[in-house]
Amino acid sequence: MKITPKITPIYQTSVFKFEDLNELELYFGEPGSRYLYSRNGNPNSDELAEAVNKLEGGAGAIATGSGMAAIFAAIMACCQAGDHVLCAADIYGGSSALLNAELTRLGISATYVPFEQLEALQSFVQPTTRLLLCETISNPLLRVADLRRVAEECHRHGLKLVVDNTFATPLLTRPLALGADISLHSVTKYIAGHSDVTAGAVVATDPAIIARLKQIGVFYGLTLSPMESWLAVRGLKTLRLRVREHSHNALAIAQFLNNHPAVKEVYYPGLTSHPQHQLAAEQGNGLYGGMLSFKLTDETAAVNNFMQRVKRFPFAPSLAGVDSSISYPLGTSHRSLTPAQQEELGITVGLIRVSVGIEPVEELIADLEQALA
Ligand SMILES: Cc1ncc(COP(=O)(O)O)c(C=O)c1O
């Protein structure tokens, strides 16, 4: 009896068997023909890498144990000791913590580029600068980078452009098609989508970079387990549906918050008042994603009061699950910044980040309404 499952089974094994030495040599002779050891490769992690690669329009990808592992792998694929990187100042706090606390110890230094200067890098570039890291839509203030122009500027200076596409997803934006060299994800977020997986992925176009990524994944042990890969692949199958619904709900909530007297400011690229609204509309395929931030008055008591009253938005410092949640950048994702850096970026006491889920939006708005009352 031939058993042919419709779905790839979970290859929950750390190692694969060989018949004899001839078969072992086949493994080394024909790349991709067999599996040896799950840290080196596993059908489930390969399936995830290939699925993300296809969505992003890349030439190859790796799946990693987290989004942080993806960022680390991408930087290490382009840099070595003595090199310098540029990083958008508006970036996930974990990315800047990795650069500041760890990569400097390996001899890779970083300079931060204010959002307004991402298209004018001249004064930041050094002879050893190798790349610029930025986000398509920034965490937590939802600033939208003009990737085509940023890529042109990077290439003018001989730099690679590495884009963290976590907030946007390839449903909105495919950075590689706009000129980026590497696109990466915290798969933990929209790609997996159900708040039950920690994973990452890195996609590239240049075969030399892809080969480096694969080696870094294996040698540093950044690769992803079969079970996590399988869950992420399952989540990814509904990405298209989810992102549409997340975006639809987020726009309605952003409009509601924008008209609420207790709300000082709303950050959402779908609002016509957003400074990059036009760019977001063009670059985002008509969708603006499920993330938004808003400001209450800058008082801890006001934030706590809101958090305690709101029922459908638990305070859970992650994002992009099918269920809504809120987070607090000052105390979580951007905690490692200095108070001056937080202030400069606009990450203040009253700033709340919302991950809008796919629940009925009228229920979400009713909940926000009672919490803000
Ligand atoms: C934009 C962005 N990139 C990367 C990461 C890191 O991903 P992970 O937590 O999967 O390591 C996060 C986490 O919040 C993020 O928001």
The ligand as an ORCA input file, in Angstrom:
! r2SCAN-3c Opt
* xyz 0 1
  C      10.163     44.017     13.153
  C      10.735     42.886     13.946
  N      11.821     42.239     13.495
  C      12.371     41.213     14.176
  C      11.847     40.799     15.379
  C      12.504     39.674     16.127
  O      11.806     38.490     15.902
  P      11.785     37.259     16.906
  O      11.127     37.707     18.159
  O      11.052     36.198     16.147
  O      13.212     36.884     17.158
  C      10.720     41.426     15.887
  C      10.136     41.002     17.174
  O       9.246     41.619     17.721
  C      10.150     42.509     15.152
  O       9.066     43.173     15.601
*
